[in-house]
Amino acid sequence: MLLDLENNKRDYNKEKEARERRMSAYAEAVQKSTLESSSQIIRTLVAERHRLGMTQMDIADITGILPSNLARLESGGRVPTLVVLQKYASAVGKHIELKVCDGVE
């Protein structure tokens, strides 16, 4: 009986570790995909800012986003929140559209 419990515990721990690895890989893939998508949106917004002759400080003044945070946003190193993207887009006369689609991109 004790041996069965030990085997069950060992099997449980193995499966738990395997689940944790799968979840970690999934989260990493989602993060990468989201970063790639947001990077394209940011490039579009920055191009529009340049087209309008606006500076990062202009965007900061309009949106209330700190200039240092805008610089990090524009460098594309982090996934921005939707609110930040919407503020930026609004400052350059654009808007963000979201849609839910079937399947994986």
Backbone hydrogen bonds in HBPLUS format (Angstrom, degrees):
<---DONOR---> <-ACCEPTOR-->    atom                        ^
c    i                          cat <-CA-CA->   ^        H-A-AA   ^      H-
h    n   atom  resd res      DA  || num        DHA   H-A  angle D-A-AA Bond
n    s   type  num  typ     dist DA aas  dist angle  dist       angle   num
A0005-LEU N   A0001-MET O   3.13 MM   4  6.47 156.5  2.19 149.4 155.0     1
A0006-GLU N   A0002-LEU O   3.02 MM   4  6.30 156.8  2.08 147.6 153.9     2
A0007-ASN N   A0003-LEU O   2.91 MM   4  6.14 158.3  1.95 149.3 155.4     3
A0008-ASN N   A0004-ASP O   2.84 MM   4  6.04 159.5  1.88 150.1 156.1     4
A0009-LYS N   A0005-LEU O   2.90 MM   4  6.07 157.0  1.95 146.2 152.6     5
A0010-ARG N   A0006-GLU O   2.92 MM   4  6.11 159.6  1.96 147.6 153.1     6
A0011-ASP N   A0007-ASN O   2.85 MM   4  6.07 163.9  1.88 152.5 156.9     7
A0012-TYR N   A0008-ASN O   2.82 MM   4  5.97 158.2  1.87 146.8 153.5     8
A0013-ASN N   A0009-LYS O   2.90 MM   4  6.13 162.4  1.93 150.4 154.7     9
A0014-LYS N   A0010-ARG O   2.98 MM   4  6.23 153.9  2.05 148.0 155.1    10
A0015-GLU N   A0011-ASP O   2.98 MM   4  6.23 166.1  2.00 153.2 156.5    11
A0016-LYS N   A0012-TYR O   2.84 MM   4  6.04 154.5  1.91 150.7 158.8    12
A0017-GLU N   A0013-ASN O   2.99 MM   4  6.16 159.2  2.04 145.4 150.1    13
A0018-ALA N   A0014-LYS O   2.98 MM   4  6.26 155.2  2.04 147.1 154.4    14
A0019-ARG N   A0015-GLU O   2.88 MM   4  6.12 158.5  1.92 150.6 156.0    15
A0020-GLU N   A0016-LYS O   2.96 MM   4  6.19 159.2  2.00 148.7 154.5    16
A0021-ARG N   A0017-GLU O   2.97 MM   4  6.23 152.3  2.05 147.0 154.0    17
A0022-ARG N   A0018-ALA O   2.97 MM   4  6.26 159.6  2.01 149.3 154.8    18
A0023-MET N   A0019-ARG O   2.86 MM   4  6.09 163.4  1.89 155.5 160.0    19
A0024-SER N   A0020-GLU O   2.94 MM   4  6.03 153.6  2.01 142.2 149.7    20
A0025-ALA N   A0021-ARG O   2.95 MM   4  6.15 160.4  1.99 149.0 154.0    21
A0026-TYR N   A0022-ARG O   2.91 MM   4  6.10 156.1  1.97 148.0 155.0    22
A0027-ALA N   A0023-MET O   2.88 MM   4  6.04 167.0  1.89 150.2 153.7    23
A0028-GLU N   A0024-SER O   2.97 MM   4  6.11 156.1  2.02 145.8 152.5    24
A0029-ALA N   A0025-ALA O   3.00 MM   4  6.19 153.1  2.07 143.7 150.8    25
A0030-VAL N   A0026-TYR O   2.95 MM   4  6.23 159.3  2.00 155.2 160.7    26
A0031-GLN N   A0027-ALA O   2.93 MM   4  6.09 161.1  1.97 147.4 152.9    27
A0032-LYS N   A0028-GLU O   2.96 MM   4  6.14 159.2  2.00 146.5 151.9    28
A0033-SER N   A0029-ALA O   2.98 MM   4  6.14 165.7  2.00 149.1 152.9    29
A0034-THR N   A0030-VAL O   2.89 MM   4  6.02 162.0  1.92 152.3 157.5    30
A0035-LEU N   A0031-GLN O   2.89 MM   4  6.02 156.8  1.95 147.2 153.8    31
A0036-GLU N   A0032-LYS O   2.97 MM   4  6.21 157.5  2.02 149.1 154.9    32
A0037-SER N   A0033-SER O   3.00 MM   4  6.26 160.9  2.04 148.5 153.5    33
A0038-SER N   A0034-THR O   2.86 MM   4  6.01 168.5  1.87 153.7 157.2    34
A0039-SER N   A0035-LEU O   2.86 MM   4  5.88 146.1  1.98 141.8 151.4    35
A0040-GLN N   A0036-GLU O   3.26 MM   4  6.53 150.2  2.35 142.8 148.7    36
A0041-ILE N   A0037-SER O   3.24 MM   4  6.59 158.9  2.29 147.7 153.1    37
A0042-ILE N   A0038-SER O   2.85 MM   4  6.06 161.1  1.88 151.9 157.3    38
A0043-ARG N   A0039-SER O   2.89 MM   4  6.11 160.4  1.93 147.5 152.7    39
A0044-THR N   A0040-GLN O   3.07 MM   4  6.30 155.3  2.13 145.7 152.1    40
A0045-LEU N   A0041-ILE O   2.94 MM   4  6.25 157.8  1.99 151.0 157.2    41
A0046-VAL N   A0042-ILE O   2.81 MM   4  6.03 163.3  1.83 159.5 163.8    42
A0047-ALA N   A0043-ARG O   2.94 MM   4  6.05 157.4  1.99 143.6 150.2    43
A0048-GLU N   A0044-THR O   3.01 MM   4  6.26 150.5  2.10 142.6 150.7    44
A0049-ARG N   A0045-LEU O   2.87 MM   4  6.17 151.1  1.95 145.5 154.0    45
A0050-HIS N   A0046-VAL O   2.91 MM   4  6.20 162.4  1.94 153.9 157.7    46
A0051-ARG N   A0047-ALA O   2.86 MM   4  6.08 157.3  1.91 145.3 152.3    47
A0052-LEU N   A0048-GLU O   2.96 MM   4  6.15 147.2  2.07 145.1 153.0    48
A0054-MET N   A0049-ARG O   2.98 MM   5  5.26 165.7  2.00 156.7 152.8    49
A0053-GLY N   A0050-HIS O   2.91 MM   3  4.91 150.6  1.99 101.5 111.1    50
A0058-ASP N   A0055-THR O   3.09 MM   3  5.07 119.8  2.47  93.2 107.7    51
A0059-ILE N   A0055-THR O   3.15 MM   4  6.57 159.7  2.20 149.9 153.9    52
A0060-ALA N   A0056-GLN O   2.81 MM   4  6.09 157.1  1.86 150.1 157.3    53
A0061-ASP N   A0057-MET O   2.86 MM   4  6.06 159.6  1.90 150.6 155.1    54
A0062-ILE N   A0058-ASP O   3.05 MM   4  6.30 154.9  2.12 148.2 154.8    55
A0063-THR N   A0059-ILE O   2.86 MM   4  5.93 165.7  1.88 156.7 160.7    56
A0064-GLY N   A0060-ALA O   2.77 MM   4  5.27 150.1  1.86 141.8 148.9    57
A0069-ASN N   A0066-LEU O   2.95 MM   3  5.19 121.3  2.31 103.8 118.8    58
A0070-LEU N   A0066-LEU O   2.94 MM   4  6.31 150.0  2.03 152.8 162.5    59
A0071-ALA N   A0067-PRO O   2.92 MM   4  6.19 156.5  1.97 150.3 156.0    60
A0072-ARG N   A0068-SER O   3.13 MM   4  6.40 155.3  2.19 140.6 146.6    61
A0073-LEU N   A0069-ASN O   2.84 MM   4  6.04 154.3  1.91 144.0 152.0    62
A0074-GLU N   A0070-LEU O   2.81 MM   4  6.05 167.1  1.83 156.9 159.2    63
A0075-SER N   A0071-ALA O   3.04 MM   4  6.20 135.6  2.25 138.1 149.6    64
A0076-GLY N   A0073-LEU O   3.06 MM   3  5.43 149.0  2.16 106.6 116.0    65
A0085-LEU N   A0081-THR O   3.14 MM   4  6.47 164.7  2.16 150.6 154.5    66
A0086-GLN N   A0082-LEU O   2.84 MM   4  6.05 158.3  1.88 153.2 159.6    67
A0087-LYS N   A0083-VAL O   2.90 MM   4  6.14 156.7  1.95 149.3 155.4    68
A0088-TYR N   A0084-VAL O   2.98 MM   4  6.19 169.0  2.00 155.4 157.9    69
A0089-ALA N   A0085-LEU O   2.86 MM   4  6.00 168.3  1.87 151.3 155.3    70
A0090-SER N   A0086-GLN O   2.90 MM   4  5.99 160.8  1.94 146.6 152.1    71
A0091-ALA N   A0087-LYS O   3.00 MM   4  6.23 149.8  2.10 145.4 153.7    72
A0091-ALA N   A0088-TYR O   3.06 MM   3  5.10 117.5  2.47  95.9 111.3    73
A0092-VAL N   A0088-TYR O   3.25 MM   4  6.65 134.3  2.47 145.5 156.9    74
A0092-VAL N   A0089-ALA O   3.14 MM   3  5.36 137.7  2.33 101.1 112.3    75
A0094-LYS N   A0089-ALA O   2.68 MM   5  4.71 163.5  1.71 146.5 141.5    76
A0093-GLY N   A0090-SER O   3.05 MM   3  4.91 162.6  2.08 106.1 108.4    77
